[in-house]
């Protein structure tokens, strides 16, 4: 017998795509087939099989020409999604927000297919307010999420994270006390867009650390492609062994090997840090809509798993002071890692999958 099919719509950045992959993983474990609908940007973050790329546009574009182009892309995406759904007949559509979810969720609405939306942040932006009204069902990551439209069925299910992140061993204080060279791994993550600011700030801060501490460091850093050569040269000049890449497709392994992480504070990044139980210095992206990254960072800070540093006030000197204090305090790093795990929602992916199955009236 054919396995029931559930469709998922996510695209744009890793913040939308990674939670969708986590839920797809949970559905597949439960005996369901999944179909992922995404846009060109999202496709780069997905495994090569099992997804279809659709045109995507934002209905909120300003300027006549841009708006016309966006409406055209949205219409094309909706027709393409309709054709796929009529052919494949998914029982449910799960959207993960952002513009690439518009066309598939609109198609689901037109066909009367039950649908569900997941919100990653503690605040619903314009797109997700509209999408929540369409689906009528909203899974939120945090209690007290603001801007939820009235008459929408809401459940707090947490932020879904792929299962492998939970496999990271707890940070052992013993390993952190080791004083040998290259024994401390500092990992720098800039979100799926690679934060340009870290390419200067982090090596500048490391160059200010005491030589004995610097010798103990190994750096794993995500950067933009055009910054890779310069960064490698900078670390080589300090005799620091470094793994510098524009994109890490093995993030669970990277975090498992990390002792301290410097990161942006997208909801996905924060949830992955919590799942892996790794202490972090979080630098929220100041340009994020409704400053939602600061809200995410404060969640991790409030449980004692991280520290939130405002980008506007962050200098190499200040970052060096934080690094120096934390890297030389093994007990604190281990305690922060343990505290971070308290924020992790281990069952979120399975719970969202279960709600979708319930809405579709299907059992595997």
Secondary structure by P-SEA (a helix, b strand, c coil): cccbbbbbbccccccccaaaaaaaaaaaaabbbbbbbbcaaaaaacccccbbbbbbbbcccccaaaaaaaaaaaaaaaaaaaaaaaaacccbbbbcccccaaaaaaaaaaacccbbbbbccccccaaaaaaaaaacbbbbcccccccccccccccccccccccccccccccccccccccccccbbbbbbcccccccccccaaaaaaaaccaaaaaabbbbbbbcccaaaaaaaaaaaacccccccccccaaaaaaaaccbbbbcccaaaaaaaaaabbbbbcccccccccaaaaaaaaaaaaaccbbbbbcccccaaaaaaaaaaaaacaaaaaaaaaaaacccccaaaaaaaaaaaaaacccc
